Amino acid sequence: MAPSASQVFARISTPEPPGPPRILMRRAVVLGGSMAGLMAARVLSDHAEEVLIVERDPTEGAGPRPGVPQGTQVHALLPAGQTQLERWFPGFTLEAVAAGAPDFGRNDGQVFINDELRQVPDPARERPMLITTRPFLESQVRRRVLAIDNVRMAFGRAEGLLFGEDGVRGARYVPDGEEEAVDVEAGLVVDAMGRSSRLNDWLEEHGWPRAPMQRMPIKLNYASALYERDESVSDAWASIAQITPGEGRVARIGGVLGVEGDRWLMLVAGYDEDRPSRDADEYAARCREHFPKVFGDIAERGRMIGGVITYHQADSRRRDFHAVDRLPAGLVAAGDAVASFNPVYGQGMTSAMLHASCLSAWLQTGPDVAEEPAQAYFDRVRVIVDAAWQVSTFADLGLPHITEGHPPGYKVIRWASELLLRASMTDEPTCRRLNSVTAMEAHPSSLAKPGVVLRALRLRLLGRI
Ligand SMILES: Cc1cc2nc3c(=O)[nH]c(=O)nc-3n(C[C@H](O)[C@H](O)[C@H](O)COP(=O)(O)OP(=O)(O)OC[C@H]3O[C@@H](n4cnc5c(N)ncnc54)[C@H](O)[C@@H]3O)c2cc1C
């Protein structure tokens, strides 16, 4: 019997060390050297004699870079992502702390839902959470990957794929500062070029079908600013505030994270016409008027470093490679190139890491990568994408500007979700279950068990929630 989605999910998200290296090809080429590309390269270093990462953006260091423009915004690493980082790079968290990541020695952040503080502490974890800026985290992953003997990075712009009769035989790129394109042969090419990847166009140009794309128009507006951390202003180190739509409320999200360099990175976000601007006074007013006290305190009494930086994401999108009936061999895609979600749920980097574990699980079966299409890889990726998509797009169906795509039974599922969220504010078992799904540690089907909803319902009938 085929394993269920939740069984596949559990296998992929395991913290267990990966299997032993098994060389299946001479060279693998990874297009895009951000989170998904770096993670894929780490996996491939166990299965190829040589791994070449081709990255368009030559910026070095631990600061924001143009190739990843969203890197200026708050990036929370979900616990499942941290588990995968430890799985692929043992000792990662301690090394990141030694390199400057804050070591708060605490596991409990503050969560506010509709201005009310959740009373249940975040379930205790075995290690402190890793809270940093996105560029810092990526630089740590890059350092570990490029320290592997058979991995190297070349700066240049990928321009296309090389095709043989049944599949991909390599990739073409223009090295940074040059005009002539270079062809590199490879047993496997990974598309990790992010949400704007042109892979579908490249496939179509060579007579292969495009992967169908689904989009949800979220119209999300972010604004983030850095502040000097100052205990006299606040002792906050991880505060998340969510305002859910309905009953006259406007959906918004905010976050304060204590990050490396003794700074806070603070985010406020809205949807559709609710757009924070780059104006510092408007930003401070938003923090004070729409979010819990800590946001206003930091905005008004903290010292801002640089200015407010805004970012707009029009949609969540997924490319369903698993559904393509004719895939070329020698090709996979990972990270945002497959699916990019509403970032308020913090699923993107963790998904990229789980895709890497899907790649490992597939390669451990010893496929003939140059001859067999990677269907078995994409079937695993589908499970991870479905899980993240289900959580984020279901929540977004409640946004007033999203007027279509509501599944049958939507109202009942929404009622149950709101009940669970309400119960999670004070009931530890419910909070634990809900968090394990939003942290991508458990498959969403674990919330659909009757006992979970019945427990919350009983609490409501007893007047405890
Ligand atoms: C505002 C915002 C906030 C977010 N917050 C979070 C969060 O809190 N937590 C979280 O986990 N995720 C978050 N995300 C999502 C996260 O940023 C992405 O999921 C993650 O960066 C995906 O990594 P990736 O490697 O697939 O793609 P990207 O990080 O987008 O990287 C793509 C890479 O490909 C390179 N590239 C592109 N084209 C070419 C080419 N032709 N040739 C060579 N190289 C190329 C680019 O330079 C870049 O390095 C957020 C996203 C946004 C927009």
The ligand as an SDF file (V2000), in Angstrom:
LIG
                    3D

 53 58  0  0  0  0  0  0  0  0999 V2000
    8.6580   39.6960    2.1550 C   0  0  0  0  0  0  0  0  0  0  0  0
    9.0460   38.2420    2.3410 C   0  0  0  0  0  0  0  0  0  0  0  0
    9.2230   37.7420    3.6100 C   0  0  0  0  0  0  0  0  0  0  0  0
    9.5540   36.3940    3.7860 C   0  0  0  0  0  0  0  0  0  0  0  0
    9.6370   35.9010    5.0380 N   0  0  0  0  0  0  0  0  0  0  0  0
    9.9520   34.6090    5.2200 C   0  0  0  0  0  0  0  0  0  0  0  0
   10.0430   34.0540    6.5120 C   0  0  0  0  0  0  0  0  0  0  0  0
    9.7540   34.7140    7.5210 O   0  0  0  0  0  0  0  0  0  0  0  0
   10.4290   32.7620    6.6340 N   0  0  0  0  0  0  0  0  0  0  0  0
   10.6980   31.9890    5.5370 C   0  0  0  0  0  0  0  0  0  0  0  0
   11.0580   30.8280    5.6990 O   0  0  0  0  0  0  0  0  0  0  0  0
   10.5810   32.4760    4.3030 N   0  0  0  0  0  0  0  0  0  0  0  0
   10.2100   33.7510    4.1120 C   0  0  0  0  0  0  0  0  0  0  0  0
   10.0920   34.2440    2.8500 N   0  0  0  0  0  0  0  0  0  0  0  0
   10.2820   33.3340    1.7090 C   0  0  0  0  0  0  0  0  0  0  0  0
   11.7490   33.1670    1.3800 C   0  0  0  0  0  0  0  0  0  0  0  0
   12.3410   34.4080    1.0930 O   0  0  0  0  0  0  0  0  0  0  0  0
   11.8740   32.2360    0.1690 C   0  0  0  0  0  0  0  0  0  0  0  0
   11.0190   31.1450    0.3170 O   0  0  0  0  0  0  0  0  0  0  0  0
   13.2750   31.7170   -0.0140 C   0  0  0  0  0  0  0  0  0  0  0  0
   14.1540   32.7810   -0.2100 O   0  0  0  0  0  0  0  0  0  0  0  0
   13.3220   30.7740   -1.1920 C   0  0  0  0  0  0  0  0  0  0  0  0
   14.6350   30.4960   -1.5150 O   0  0  0  0  0  0  0  0  0  0  0  0
   15.0130   30.1490   -3.0070 P   0  0  0  0  0  0  0  0  0  0  0  0
   16.4610   29.7970   -2.9680 O   0  0  0  0  0  0  0  0  0  0  0  0
   14.0560   29.1930   -3.5630 O   0  0  0  0  0  0  0  0  0  0  0  0
   14.8000   31.4800   -3.8450 O   0  0  0  0  0  0  0  0  0  0  0  0
   15.4460   32.9150   -3.6800 P   0  0  0  0  0  0  0  0  0  0  0  0
   15.8790   33.1560   -2.2940 O   0  0  0  0  0  0  0  0  0  0  0  0
   14.5130   33.8940   -4.2930 O   0  0  0  0  0  0  0  0  0  0  0  0
   16.7820   32.8560   -4.5560 O   0  0  0  0  0  0  0  0  0  0  0  0
   16.8270   32.7030   -5.9370 C   0  0  0  0  0  0  0  0  0  0  0  0
   18.3070   32.7900   -6.3240 C   0  0  0  0  0  0  0  0  0  0  0  0
   18.4460   32.5280   -7.7170 O   0  0  0  0  0  0  0  0  0  0  0  0
   19.3170   33.4830   -8.2720 C   0  0  0  0  0  0  0  0  0  0  0  0
   18.9660   33.5970   -9.6940 N   0  0  0  0  0  0  0  0  0  0  0  0
   17.7910   34.0160  -10.2280 C   0  0  0  0  0  0  0  0  0  0  0  0
   17.8460   33.9490  -11.5740 N   0  0  0  0  0  0  0  0  0  0  0  0
   19.0660   33.4540  -11.8870 C   0  0  0  0  0  0  0  0  0  0  0  0
   19.7140   33.1470  -13.1070 C   0  0  0  0  0  0  0  0  0  0  0  0
   19.1130   33.3580  -14.2990 N   0  0  0  0  0  0  0  0  0  0  0  0
   20.9650   32.6320  -13.0600 N   0  0  0  0  0  0  0  0  0  0  0  0
   21.5940   32.4090  -11.8690 C   0  0  0  0  0  0  0  0  0  0  0  0
   21.0230   32.6930  -10.6750 N   0  0  0  0  0  0  0  0  0  0  0  0
   19.7880   33.2030  -10.6910 C   0  0  0  0  0  0  0  0  0  0  0  0
   19.0550   34.7550   -7.4690 C   0  0  0  0  0  0  0  0  0  0  0  0
   20.1170   35.6740   -7.5540 O   0  0  0  0  0  0  0  0  0  0  0  0
   18.9020   34.1730   -6.0630 C   0  0  0  0  0  0  0  0  0  0  0  0
   20.1450   34.0210   -5.4230 O   0  0  0  0  0  0  0  0  0  0  0  0
    9.7400   35.5740    2.6550 C   0  0  0  0  0  0  0  0  0  0  0  0
    9.5640   36.0920    1.3780 C   0  0  0  0  0  0  0  0  0  0  0  0
    9.1950   37.4040    1.2230 C   0  0  0  0  0  0  0  0  0  0  0  0
    8.9500   37.9290   -0.1720 C   0  0  0  0  0  0  0  0  0  0  0  0
  1  2  1  0
  2  3  1  0
  2 52  2  0
  3  4  2  0
  4  5  1  0
  4 50  1  0
  5  6  2  0
  6  7  1  0
  6 13  1  0
  7  8  2  0
  7  9  1  0
  9 10  1  0
 10 11  2  0
 10 12  1  0
 12 13  2  0
 13 14  1  0
 14 15  1  0
 14 50  1  0
 15 16  1  0
 16 17  1  0
 16 18  1  0
 18 19  1  0
 18 20  1  0
 20 21  1  0
 20 22  1  0
 22 23  1  0
 23 24  1  0
 24 25  2  0
 24 26  1  0
 24 27  1  0
 27 28  1  0
 28 29  2  0
 28 30  1  0
 28 31  1  0
 31 32  1  0
 32 33  1  0
 33 34  1  0
 33 48  1  0
 34 35  1  0
 35 36  1  0
 35 46  1  0
 36 37  1  0
 36 45  1  0
 37 38  2  0
 38 39  1  0
 39 40  1  0
 39 45  2  0
 40 41  1  0
 40 42  2  0
 42 43  1  0
 43 44  2  0
 44 45  1  0
 46 47  1  0
 46 48  1  0
 48 49  1  0
 50 51  2  0
 51 52  1  0
 52 53  1  0
M  END
$$$$
